[in-house]
Amino acid sequence: MKSNDVPIGAGLLVLSLLILWHVSSFPPAPGQPYNAALFPGIAAAGLAIASIALIVSGLMKRNDDRRTAESEAAVNQELERLAGSQDVEVLETAKVPSRLLAIVLTASAVIFYLIVANFLGFIITGTIILAVLMWSYGVAFKVLVPVSIVAAVVIHLAFYKLLSVPLPWGVLQPFAW
């Protein structure tokens, strides 16, 4: 399936500009040098940069596709010949879960967070979600455990201390800082 990145990039650029326009109307936070528009503004600016890169990449790919149209038939013939042989090796990237499974896991993670975050707290819930998602993509257990714990704590610190956004403590309320 061929796709064109230019319209997708243009749509995302329009979305990011709309978000930037909307967050500019947020009222200032009393006693703080930043307001509620900081994080959405940074995210929208990042989205704008990425969508511009996507547009440029799509335009460059369009030019490359014109040049490689002749050689595509030869490549397809070679692939068909290789697929018919017995010495085909499955690449590691082919073992990644399907796109549908990734969508279902991500949606399930969000629903899981909404259901249990107030009881378990952000740190425990975030650690569980990160560990399950990393495990589903084949990350080694000795890597996913420390990374998911550290990531959940760092995210909690960033929101709680830097952005003054209270996240649920849940069962860790006695240890709240």
C-alpha positions in Angstrom: 0.0 0.0 0.0 1.4 3.4 -1.0 0.6 6.4 1.1 1.3 10.1 0.7 2.8 11.8 3.7 2.1 15.3 2.4 -1.6 15.5 3.2 -1.1 13.8 6.5 1.6 16.2 7.4 -0.5 19.2 6.3 -3.4 18.0 8.4 -1.2 17.6 11.5 0.3 21.0 10.9 -3.1 22.6 10.8 -4.0 20.7 14.0 -0.9 21.9 15.8 -1.5 25.5 14.7 -5.1 25.2 16.0 -3.8 23.9 19.3 -1.2 26.7 19.6 -3.9 29.2 18.9 -6.2 27.7 21.5 -3.7 27.5 24.3 -2.6 31.1 23.8 -5.9 32.1 25.3 -5.3 30.2 28.6 -5.2 32.6 31.6 -2.0 33.1 33.5 -1.4 31.1 36.6 -1.1 33.3 39.7 2.4 33.2 41.2 3.9 31.1 38.5 6.1 32.1 35.6 4.2 29.7 33.3 0.5 28.7 32.9 -1.5 25.7 31.8 -0.6 26.4 28.2 3.1 25.4 28.7 2.9 21.6 28.2 0.2 21.6 25.4 2.1 24.4 23.7 5.4 22.5 23.8 3.6 19.4 22.5 1.9 21.4 19.7 5.2 23.0 18.7 6.8 19.6 18.5 3.9 18.3 16.4 4.3 21.3 14.1 8.0 20.6 13.6 7.4 16.9 13.0 4.6 17.6 10.6 6.8 20.0 8.6 9.4 17.2 8.5 6.7 14.8 7.3 5.7 17.1 4.5 9.3 17.6 3.4 9.9 13.8 3.6 6.8 13.2 1.6 7.8 15.6 -1.1 11.3 14.1 -1.3 9.8 10.6 -1.4 7.5 11.5 -4.2 10.5 12.5 -6.3 12.4 9.3 -5.4 9.3 7.2 -6.3 9.3 8.6 -9.8 12.9 7.6 -10.3 12.6 4.1 -8.9 9.4 3.1 -10.7 11.4 1.2 -13.4 13.4 -0.8 -11.0 10.4 -1.8 -8.9 9.4 -4.6 -11.2 12.9 -6.1 -11.1 12.9 -6.0 -7.3 9.5 -7.7 -7.1 10.7 -10.5 -9.4 13.7 -11.0 -7.1 11.6 -11.1 -4.0 9.2 -13.7 -5.6 12.2 -15.8 -6.5 13.6 -15.6 -2.9 10.3 -16.3 -1.3 10.0 -19.5 -3.3 13.3 -20.9 -2.0 13.6 -22.9 1.2 16.3 -20.7 2.7 14.1 -17.8 3.7 15.0 -16.3 7.1 12.4 -14.4 9.2 13.6 -11.0 10.2 13.4 -9.9 13.8 11.2 -7.0 12.8 8.6 -9.4 11.5 8.1 -10.7 15.1 6.7 -7.4 16.4 3.1 -7.6 17.3 0.6 -6.7 14.7 -0.7 -3.1 14.4 -4.2 -4.2 15.6 -2.7 -5.8 18.7 -0.7 -2.6 19.3 -3.9 -0.5 19.1 -5.8 -2.9 21.4 -3.0 -2.9 24.0 -2.7 0.9 23.9 -6.5 1.4 24.3 -6.5 -1.3 27.1 -3.7 0.5 28.9 -5.7 3.8 28.8 -8.8 2.0 30.1 -6.7 0.2 32.8 -5.3 3.6 33.9 -8.7 5.2 34.2 -10.0 2.3 36.2 -7.2 1.7 38.7 -5.1 4.9 38.9 -7.0 6.4 41.8 -6.7 3.3 43.8 -3.1 2.1 43.0 -1.7 5.6 42.2 0.2 6.8 39.1 3.6 5.3 40.0 2.3 1.8 40.4 -0.2 2.0 37.5 2.3 3.6 35.2 4.9 1.0 36.0 2.5 -1.8 35.2 1.4 -0.3 32.0 4.9 0.5 30.8 6.1 -3.0 31.8 3.2 -4.7 29.9 3.7 -2.6 26.8 7.5 -3.1 26.7 7.0 -6.9 27.3 4.5 -7.1 24.4 7.2 -5.6 22.1 9.8 -8.1 23.2 11.9 -6.0 25.6 13.9 -8.3 27.9 12.6 -8.6 31.5 15.9 -7.4 33.0 15.5 -4.2 31.1 11.8 -3.6 31.3 11.5 -3.8 35.1 14.0 -1.0 36.0 13.1 1.1 33.0 9.4 1.1 33.7 9.9 1.9 37.4 12.4 4.7 36.7 10.2 6.1 33.9 7.1 6.1 36.0 8.9 7.9 38.9 10.5 10.4 36.6 7.2 11.2 34.9 5.5 11.6 38.3 8.3 13.9 39.5 8.1 16.0 36.3 4.3 16.5 36.6 4.2 16.8 40.4 7.2 19.0 41.1 8.0 20.8 37.9 4.5 21.3 36.4 2.5 21.3 39.7 0.1 18.8 38.3 -1.1 16.5 41.1 -1.2 12.9 40.0 -2.9 10.2 42.1 -0.8 8.6 44.9 -3.2 5.8 45.6 -1.8 3.2 48.0 1.5 5.2 48.2 -0.3 8.2 49.8 1.6 7.6 53.1 4.9 8.1 51.2 3.8 11.2 49.3 6.5 13.9 49.0 
